[in-house]
Amino acid sequence: MTKPIHSMTSPIDRRDMLSAMAGGMIAGGVWGQVAAEESRSAGQRLRLLCVGTANRAAANIREVRDQEIVGLCDVDQNYLDKAHAEFPNAVTFRDYREMIDAMADQADAIVIGASDHHHAPAAIRAIESGLHCYCEKPLTHTVAEARKITEAARRKGVATQMGTQIHAGANYRRVVEIIRSGAIGDVTQVHVWVNKAWGGGELPSTADPVPPQLDWDLWIGPAAKRPYAKGQYHPAQWRRWWEFGQGTLGDMGCHYMDLPFWALGLKYPENIQAEGEPPHPETCPLGLTVKYQFAASDQHGPLELIWYDGNHAPKEIDGHAVPGSGVLFVGTEGKMVATYGQYQLLPEDKFADFQPPEPSIPDSIGHHAEWIKACKDGTPTTCNFDYSGPLTETVLLGNVAYRTGGAIQWDAANLKVTNDSQANQYISKTYRSGWEV
């Protein structure tokens, strides 16, 4: 991106009460007077359970460490021991099901930072126990799980937040304000791209010894059993495998598609078409292009959103050189390219004297801080599951279309593909006994 115009640096039995009040609540939103009164006061620390203690999970724990960490869970004993040394008063577990069952009445909320295939089993169990929930992106491993978690959180009235941390940044707010102001006219198309690639490889043909610190059976969790293979799954490579992750689209889609979702008030697409290398039964692609079609709404006309990742990521769009990852809004009166920290209006000469509208979206107190505050007083979060659920569904539908091998038509109301019955096998999945969602 050349010469950006603007740059930004970036107690009471709570479960019974929440269940009784569920009919009038919004997940992550306003709970009503009684719920606010029974929540922990601003001066009290939340009692938190943490699923996962290393890597992304460790980053989340750092953001909530000023609260009271009462439970820690990790399948890797080395990771767990390191976290426990920092929070010696926390009770430690290897199995989050046991932690939630044992400690739900001694905790207020849960922070989930495990691999994608564990998000829904942990989150649903916690939400049904009345715990407020912070969960990393993508919210779930399947489309059906995203809908189930969204509905459960709404029904239980808990405060929720998905881990799309950049949503709290000032630059995203300014982009949303400018798009909504009509500066580039009516947006008809959005390009979203990431030059990262999680994919490729073949199923290992041999089994390696399981490291002594790792409980491999618990790591597999709800997935079908398979032998341990060194360097192939734990701790990071799981994103490449359909059984555990959703590739680059699953990893980064919720971050970058978040911006057009917010700015344009997107919900569910009607048609999705994907292009890439022939689908592999085990691993995600090294490059993907997905075209989402959204019907007109009161916030936008008919809209096409195109996603590119890996070796499909463009270096130029519509004659404009673009950075390695970003978003390009195409409007009837101009264009805007945006990254996490900056934006630029195009053509440059037309917008040389552009003055952005006065800020109207309040600055965030911090992505995790929003959620902590919501847990205590019921104020809304900006990435609650009512918002993040549809975003996650849309992201994951791109992989459904890709694995199906053609265009799919999506019936959001009934949670099914209408033009290809075979595609519906990828909307949900089968769980190992004891891990059902």
Salt bridges, closest charged atoms under 4 A:
ASP76 OD2 - HIS234 NE2 2.96
GLU86 OE2 - ARG65 NH1 2.05
ASP95 OD2 - ARG97 NH2 2.69
ASP101 OD2 - ARG125 NH2 2.91
ASP105 OD1 - ARG15 NH1 3.69
ASP108 OD2 - ARG40 NE 3.19
ASP108 OD1 - ARG47 NH2 2.92
GLU128 OE2 - ARG155 NH2 2.28
GLU136 OE2 - ARG56 NE 3.17
GLU145 OE2 - LYS429 NZ 3.96
GLU177 OE1 - ARG174 NE 2.75
GLU202 OE1 - HIS280 NE2 2.92
ASP217 OD1 - LYS225 NZ 3.58
ASP217 OD1 - ARG432 NH1 2.95
ASP251 OD1 - LYS137 NZ 2.62
ASP251 OD2 - LYS196 NZ 2.85
ASP251 OD1 - ARG239 NH1 3.28
ASP258 OD2 - HIS167 ND1 2.75
GLU282 OE1 - ARG226 NH2 3.33
ASP318 OD2 - LYS335 NZ 3.63
GLU333 OE1 - LYS350 NZ 3.78
GLU348 OE1 - LYS3 NZ 3.99
ASP363 OD1 - ARG174 NH1 3.89
GLU370 OE2 - ARG173 NH2 3.90
ASP377 OD2 - LYS373 NZ 2.76
ASP386 OD1 - ARG154 NH2 2.67
GLU393 OE2 - ARG147 NE 2.71
